[in-house]
């Protein structure tokens, strides 16, 4: 019994030593926590105090400026310089059109004769009925000279109806009558209504006025008889029927 008691006492003593060890350990832990608590609280107070002034300063700033702070303006690229104006192009000088010509009068004066030869001779047609055939005779000779050799202007060589020439004893179509005072061309009035074309006859007599003779190498000096006439071989004359 005594041994058991001893053993129990020994066990209890051992158990009591272990509790004491545990109690001492926890006491150290509690003391460390107690010592660390003020330090933690002081640190917390310091951090809170540091945050509080920053918060207060933010509130003061917000209260001091009633208007919201302007947003930063984005930077714009510089505007390009305006192009220099080009010098004005000089305008072309426009010449005004000439005024229209004045209207021509209703009645025109006779056109001036043109195309005459420099040494053209004047003809005076005495009888108006002969005007057409004389102009036709002049036109027949114009290609030979290349210009109008005779000008019908009322002066110079007379061309007219003339009397029958008794020397030829026939009704001759035309005759170049030469006198010391003048030179005339006669057209036989008895043949006027019989012969169909007088232009060659007039051209033949004008050739005599220029000095041409029968048989000369000039136009119309060898003249074929026109309708209404025939050649008289004896005296080389052309007579009407």
Secondary structure, 3 states (H helix, E strand, C coil): CHHHHHHHHHHHHHHHHHHHHHHHHHHHHHHHHHHHHHHHHHHHHHHHHHHHHHHHHHHHHHHHCCCCCCCCCCCCCCCCCCCCCCCCCCCCCCCCCCCCCCCCCCCCCCCCCCCEEEEEEEEEECCHHHHHHHHHHHHHHHHHHCCEEEEECCCCEEEEEECCCCCCCCCECEEEEECCCCEEEEEEHHHCCCCCCCHHHHHHHHHHHCCCCCCCCCCCCCCCCCCCEEEECCCCEEEEC
